Amino acid sequence: MTSNTTEAEILTLANIMTSLRLVFTPLMLYFAWIGDSTLFISLFALSLVLGFTDGLIARRLNQVTELGGKLDSWVDLATVITVALCAWWLWPELVRQEAPFVIAVLVSYTVPVILAFLKYGRLTSYQTWTTKLSLVLTSIGLLLALMGGSQWLFELAVPILVFAGIEEIAITTILPQWQFKVPTIWHAITIERERAKEEVMESEEKLRTVLTNIEDGYFEVDLTGNLTFFNPILCKYLGYTEAELLGMNNQQFMTPETAAEAYKVFNEVYRTGKPTQAFDWDVITKDGERRFVETSVSLIRDSEGQPVGFRGIARDTTERKRAEEQLYHASRMVALGTLVSGVAHEINNPNNFIMLNTPILSEAWDSIVPILEEYYEQNGDFVLGGMNYSEMRENIPLLFSGISDGSKRIKQIVEDLKSFVRKDIPDVTQPVDMNNVLKSALSLVANMIYKSTRHFSVRYGRNIPPIKGNFQRLEQVIINLIQNACQALPNNRRAIRVSTSIYEENGSVVLRVKDQGKGIPSESLPHITDPFFTTKQDSGGVGLGLSISERIVEEHGGRMIFTSEVGEGTQVEVILPIDNNRQ
């Protein structure tokens, strides 16, 4: 089917007539060479008739094809050169007399052809209206002049042909790619405008695709904080549908404290025009959950440079925050975990900008290259970024590739480090009797208890059901809590009381450790489980015991509750869920 269609497109009446004109060119050269002006003029006139009618027949029979346009352009070029050469042989005096006009014709026709070959590697084939008109007038005028008539029509047609040549040069300059049938320069401008519009739409679509598929949330708000655009990840972060979130003010999913802080940040960006470094927000999702996001904000300006809104990238750091709050490793592992978390925080954010913006910059460079190439061809080499453009055009794609590969490598290194510090996950599926764990822990710290207090008491709850956990790690928690209680006592006359019990209401086992020690100041109480936070610097404490204990308890699905009063003592409650499968 394809072969038949191609053959039908080639063997059209219009193409056959155009091919006959091409056959005439060597015959005209022959008759001019032997000095037979009559036969030359006859063939020239017949070629003109065929040239005028082949286009009309092609349009009338709906046989206008790209192949026909290319063939017609080649025949026109061959005919112009042939006629000029033949006229020089047969009528040299007339050619010398009309030399400026003849030169104008040759230049006006050949220069656009040369430029098209340099840029596209093919003839123009624009078939502009002015070109068609000028060729008709010029050909008829030349034919009349060669037959001994007046030269006024030929001389009148030449300026039109010059204008047509200039128009074709302008069209070649405007169009980055070869185009068949461009009637006027206005059509070329329209074609390029539509192409540029399509490129912009394609770039916007690519950008939208990138924003849709990145792992971070992207958002745009107006100057009052109302959301105008966002990607699906932001909907996932906040738990709202796209319809619910569109137009929503950012303060609606923030606490009053966070909203006040966010206002300061946005105001600073608006005032200075400079983007912010990454900062943390706590946001409230649709179902009331509190989550943390790391956000960067920059200003959006309109075409006149006026601020119209803000854009930002938000990364959900909730899991990282929780991981930081639940560190339980020994001091070196805690330090390493903190370091890796910091590295991920400092590297991932700028690296994300690199991974997002490098493809966009690379596409922008690809769009600029044709303009620079045209300037290079017309004006020669020039300096771009301290390097000749002829060298820079080869190096820039390599630079973009290197940046992209390097950012991917950075991301992989960070992920490998984070995986390293997440090793050694304990087995917390064993059935554990908390009374037995308490007895074992007390046997290990009996000497410390004996030296610290004369008033130690322990009460084991009756009928305590088993919990699901890890005996040794729960034992470590009890040892840490009793050690802290002993160290908090100012003298051995103060008491320590330990007990186990069961909460029937919520199905939990509770371990209590209460001391009559110095107590903890209210401003320090919220931080006592933070890594490296300690109130015992004088005694060599490094602030890891409670942090590790809290992490272990949370591994078991439990929680720790601290109550304390300065001068009266501290109570710690460890609440662990019962293993219902073993009741």
Protein Blocks (a to p, Z undefined) as FASTA:
>chain_A
ZZmmmmmmmmpfklmmmmmmmmmmmmmmmmmmnopaklmmmmmmmmmmmmmmmmmmmmmn
opacfklmmmmmmmmmmmmmmmmmmmmmmmmmlmmmmmmmmmmmmmmmmmmmmmmmmmno
pafklopaklmmmmmmmmmmmmmmmnopafklmmmmmmmmmmmmmmmmmmmmmpmbdceh
ifblklmmmmmmmmmmmmmmmmmmmmmmmmmmmmbdcddddfkopafbdcfklmmmnopa
fklmnopafklmccfklmmmmmmmmmmmmmnopacdddddddddfkopacdddddddddd
dfkopafbdcdddddfklmmmmmmmgcbdfklmmmmmmmmmmmmmmmmmmmmmmmmmmmm
mmmmmmmmmmmmmmmmmnopadeehiafklmmmmmmmmmmmmmmmmmmmmmmmmmmmmmm
mgoiacfkbccdfklmmmmmmmmmmmmmmmmpccdcddddehiacddddfklmmmmmmmm
mmmmmmmpmbfkbccdddddddfknopacdddddfbebpafklmmmmmgghiafklmnop
ahlmmmmmmmmmmmnopacdddddehjapcddddddddfklZZ
